[in-house]
Amino acid sequence: IGQQSRDKGVDTLVQAMPRVWDEFPTARLLIAGGRTEFSPQLRRMVTSLPPEQRARVTIMDDFSEDEKPELFAACDVFASPSRYESFGIAYLEAWAAGKPVIGCRTGAVSTVIADGRDGLLVPCGDSSALASALLTLLRDPTLRREMGERGRAKVQANYTWEKVTRKFRTVYEGAAKSSDHGGTSS
């Protein structure tokens, strides 16, 4: 759930799925997000899969914000193997829906996801490691539920609108006070 771009790692996700399907042949892959210049290449990747695998992939273009809760509710695992994220709001959205997440050890993602606690982290661009992480979660419904619950608790403790707004207010008030004192700090 995010833009259909190479930076979001959807190519790595498509490459990981044949190994997942070897063990879980009824697993489905949903790629939902805004189209980009990478979208035609993504569609070619999916089209190149064998017909029985291709039938297990759904690409949903340009969904509305109102549809997001339904998309998260429909998944067992949220995997976003992005090559770069400035923060990773989609992980918070997945956790708010009680879903475990998989991300890459890159940028802000590794500071948002507590590896092994509320999600799993894999090396960037490593489809084999991603497949292993997906299989770990698909094999263990209890682990999925526990990680999803820990993620939801993290969102409720740190990322509600009220808490985020309070943090912004504190930063702005601190900046305003600094400005009132000539912009210098001691």
N, C-alpha and C positions, 0 to 999 in steps of 0.2 A: 504494500500500500504506500505509494509514493510515485514520483515521476518514473516513467519508463526510460531511464537513462543508464548508460554504462557505469556512471559514477555510483549509482544505487546498487550495483552488483547483480542485477537481474540475470546477466549472462552467466555468472557463477552459479546462481540458483538453478537455472535451467540445466547447466552441466552437471550439477549434483543430483538431480532428480532420478536419472536412470538407476543409480545405485540404491536410492530410496525405494523405487518401484520394484527392484529385485526382491526386497523383503516385504514391502507393503504395496502390492499391486493395485489396491483400490485407492491409494492416496491420491489426492488431487492437488494441483498447484494453481493458485489464484494469483495473477499478477494484475493489480488494479492501480491505475494511476494515469496521470496526464501524459499525453503523447509528446515525444521529443524527436529530434533528428535521428536518435538511436532506434526508435520504434520499428521502422522497416527491417532493420537488422535483427531485432528481437523476434519479429514475426518469422523471418527466414530461419532463425535458430529453432523455433518451435516447429515450423513446417518440416524441417529436416529430421525431426524425431520419427521413429517408426509409428505407423498409424495408431497402434494401441496405446502408445505413450502420448502421442499428440492429442488424443481424445481426452486425456486426463488433465490438460492444461486449459485454463480459461484466462483470456486476456480481456480485462474490462477497462475501457478507455474513459478518461474524463468523468469520474463519478462526482456526485455532489457531496458536500460536507455532511448533509443529512443521512447519506447512505453509509458513512464510515462505521457507525456502531454496528450495523448489520454485517458489514464485511468482517470486522473483528470478531463478532459473535460466531461467524461461520467457520472460523479457523481454529485448529487445535494448537498450532504453533505459529508465531509470527517471526519470519526470518527476513532481515533486511541487511544483507552483507555489503553495505555501502563501503566504497573506497574512501569516502570523505563525508563527514557530517559535522556541522558546526555545533550541534547539540544532540538532536535525535528525538524530536517530539513524537514521532510515530511509535517509538518504544513506549513512551508514557501512555499514549492512546491504547496500545495493546495491553499494557499492564492495567489500565483503568477498566478494561474488559476482562481482566483476570487471566490473561494469556502469557505463557512464557515466551521469551524473546531470544533470538540469536542475532548477534551483530559481529562486527570485525574489530580486532584490536587495532584501532586507528582513531586518531583525533579524539574528539570528545566522547565517542561511544564507549571507550574503555573506562571513562570516569562516570558514565551513567549506569552501565550494566555492571552489577557485581557478579563476576564470573562464578558459576556454580551455585549462586544463591538465588537470583531472580532471573537469570538467563545464562546463556553460554556465549563465549567469545571465541572466534576462530581467526586464523591468519587471513589477511586480505587476499582475495583472489584464489583461495585454495578450495576448489570444489570438493576434493576428497574430505578435507576437514569439515566442511559445511555438511556434506552428506552424513558423516559420522555424528555430528551434533544433532542433525534432524532425526537420525535413527535413535540416538540416545533418548530423545524426548518422546518420539513416537512409541518406543518400546515400553515406556514407563509412565502410565497415566497418573500415578501418584506424584512422581517428580514434576510432571507438567502442572498439576493442580497446585502443588506447594510453591513452585517458582512463580506461577501466576498470582497466587495469594500474596507472596512476599512483594512482588512488583506492585500489586494494587495497594498494599500497605505503604510502600515507598511513595507512591503518587499521592495518597491521602495525607501522608506526613509532611511532604515537601513541595508538592507541585499543584495544589488546588489554586484556583484563581485568587482566592483570598490570601493565601500564603505568598504567592508570587507577587501579587500587588503590594503586599506589606514589605517584601524585600526590595522592590523597586522604589517604594516610597522612602525607605531608609537610605538607600543609595542617593536618591535625589536630594533628600534633606541634608545629608552629609556634604554633598557637592555644593549645595546652596550656602551652608554654613562656612565652608571653606572659601567660597567666593566672597562672602561678607567680610572675611578676615584677610582680604587682599590676595587670596589664592595661594597663600603659602602654607606649607605644613611644617610641623616641627618634628 
